Amino acid sequence: MFNIVLLEPEKPTNVGNIGRTCFLTESRLHLIRPFKFNMDDKTLRRTGLDYWKDVDVTIYDDYDDFLLKNPGINIFYATTKANNCYSEAKFKDGDFIMFGKESAGISESILNQNKDKCIRIPMTKKLKRSLNLSNSVAIILYEALRQNDFNSLLQF
């Protein structure tokens, strides 16, 4: 099982879509406060469809709380500021993949402490904005799943 971590997400539509992706890939979703929405937001539930009630989600007060409750984990940090492409990472079952808030990404202080674990999705150098958060999660999560033979998801 992979773990998707959203650090201070701002848009309930993205969280709902990502929750649906997590449910359908048997991945766990971790949400780190503060949020710019309520967990009972209609948009969150609507974009998560009927899946939202079944999403394996854990909520943390802040980044330190997340680290305290998950000691010794392997975390990849998705950012536009990384040198390493996500497809070069070697994902293992149980890994965590963190994504930052839509407006600013993951803070520089966190990225600077974890440079060797930072990964990016290749994009044009004319970068004004990056890919939508839910698209970025899907791209990297499916690469992690592919590297692990889709963790039994191919069985019917």
C-alpha positions as CSV (number, residue, x, y, z in Angstrom):
1,M,0.0,0.0,0.0
2,F,1.3,3.5,-0.9
3,N,0.7,6.6,1.2
4,I,-0.3,9.9,-0.3
5,V,0.4,12.9,1.9
6,L,-1.2,16.3,1.2
7,L,0.5,19.1,3.2
8,E,-1.9,21.9,3.9
9,P,-4.3,21.3,0.9
10,E,-6.4,24.3,-0.2
11,K,-9.0,23.0,-2.7
12,P,-11.6,20.5,-1.7
13,T,-12.1,19.4,-5.3
14,N,-8.4,18.2,-5.4
15,V,-8.7,16.4,-2.1
16,G,-11.9,14.7,-3.2
17,N,-10.4,13.6,-6.5
18,I,-7.2,12.4,-4.8
19,G,-9.3,10.5,-2.2
20,R,-11.1,8.7,-5.0
21,T,-7.7,7.8,-6.6
22,C,-6.4,6.6,-3.2
23,F,-9.5,4.4,-2.7
24,L,-9.3,2.9,-6.2
25,T,-5.6,2.1,-5.8
26,E,-5.9,0.9,-2.2
27,S,-3.6,3.7,-1.1
28,R,-3.9,5.6,2.2
29,L,-4.5,9.3,2.3
30,H,-2.8,11.5,4.9
31,L,-3.9,15.2,5.3
32,I,-1.9,17.7,7.2
33,R,-3.5,20.8,8.6
34,P,-4.3,23.6,8.2
35,F,-6.9,23.2,5.4
36,K,-8.7,25.9,3.6
37,F,-12.0,23.9,3.8
38,N,-14.0,21.8,6.1
39,M,-13.9,18.0,6.0
40,D,-17.7,18.0,5.5
41,D,-17.5,20.3,2.5
42,K,-20.0,19.4,-0.2
43,T,-17.4,19.8,-3.0
44,L,-15.1,17.4,-1.3
45,R,-17.8,14.8,-1.0
46,R,-19.1,15.4,-4.5
47,T,-15.7,15.0,-6.2
48,G,-14.9,12.0,-4.0
49,L,-18.2,10.5,-5.2
50,D,-19.5,7.5,-3.3
51,Y,-15.9,6.5,-2.4
52,W,-15.2,9.3,0.1
53,K,-16.8,7.5,3.0
54,D,-14.5,4.5,2.4
55,V,-11.2,6.4,1.8
56,D,-8.5,5.4,4.3
57,V,-7.7,8.9,5.6
58,T,-5.7,10.1,8.5
59,I,-5.6,13.8,9.6
60,Y,-2.7,15.5,11.4
61,D,-2.5,18.8,13.2
62,D,0.8,19.9,11.4
63,Y,3.9,18.5,9.8
64,D,5.6,17.8,13.1
65,D,2.5,15.8,14.2
66,F,2.7,13.8,11.0
67,L,6.4,12.9,11.5
68,L,5.8,12.1,15.2
69,K,3.0,9.6,14.3
70,N,4.9,8.0,11.4
71,P,8.5,7.4,12.7
72,G,11.1,5.9,10.3
73,I,9.0,6.2,7.2
74,N,10.4,6.7,3.7
75,I,9.0,9.9,2.2
76,F,9.4,11.3,-1.4
77,Y,8.7,15.0,-1.7
78,A,7.0,16.0,-5.0
79,T,8.1,19.5,-6.0
80,T,8.9,21.5,-9.2
81,K,12.2,22.5,-7.5
82,A,13.8,19.0,-7.6
83,N,16.5,17.7,-9.9
84,N,15.4,14.1,-9.8
85,C,12.6,12.9,-12.1
86,Y,9.8,10.9,-10.4
87,S,10.4,8.0,-12.8
88,E,14.0,7.7,-11.5
89,A,12.8,7.1,-7.9
90,K,12.7,3.5,-6.6
91,F,9.3,3.2,-4.9
92,K,8.7,0.4,-2.5
93,D,5.4,-0.7,-1.0
94,G,4.6,1.4,2.1
95,D,6.4,4.5,0.9
96,F,4.9,7.9,1.4
97,I,4.7,10.5,-1.3
98,M,4.1,14.1,-0.1
99,F,2.6,16.9,-2.2
100,G,2.4,20.5,-1.1
101,K,-0.4,23.0,-1.1
102,E,-1.7,24.2,-4.5
103,S,-0.5,27.8,-4.1
104,A,3.0,27.3,-2.9
105,G,4.0,23.6,-2.7
106,I,6.1,22.2,0.1
107,S,8.0,24.8,2.2
108,E,11.6,25.4,1.3
109,S,12.7,24.4,4.8
110,I,11.2,20.9,4.4
111,L,12.6,20.5,0.9
112,N,16.1,21.7,2.0
113,Q,16.2,19.0,4.7
114,N,15.2,16.3,2.2
115,K,16.9,17.2,-1.0
116,D,17.9,13.6,-1.9
117,K,14.2,12.6,-1.6
118,C,12.8,15.4,-3.8
119,I,11.2,14.4,-7.1
120,R,9.6,16.3,-9.9
121,I,7.4,15.7,-12.9
122,P,9.1,17.1,-16.1
123,M,7.5,20.2,-17.4
124,T,8.3,23.0,-19.7
125,K,10.9,25.6,-18.7
126,K,8.3,28.2,-19.4
127,L,6.8,27.3,-16.0
128,K,4.3,29.7,-14.7
129,R,2.1,27.2,-13.0
130,S,2.5,23.5,-12.4
131,L,0.1,20.6,-13.1
132,N,-3.1,20.3,-11.1
133,L,-2.4,18.6,-7.8
134,S,-4.8,15.7,-8.4
135,N,-3.1,15.1,-11.8
136,S,0.3,15.2,-10.2
137,V,-0.7,12.7,-7.5
138,A,-2.1,10.3,-10.1
139,I,1.0,10.5,-12.3
140,I,3.5,9.7,-9.5
141,L,1.2,7.2,-7.7
142,Y,0.7,5.2,-10.8
143,E,4.5,5.1,-11.5
144,A,5.0,3.8,-7.9
145,L,2.3,1.2,-8.5
146,R,3.8,0.2,-11.9
147,Q,7.2,-0.3,-10.3
148,N,5.5,-2.7,-7.8
149,D,3.5,-4.7,-10.4
150,F,0.4,-2.7,-9.4
151,N,0.3,-4.3,-5.9
152,S,-2.3,-6.9,-6.8
153,L,-4.6,-4.4,-8.5
154,L,-4.5,-6.4,-11.7
155,Q,-6.3,-9.3,-10.1
156,F,-10.1,-9.4,-10.6
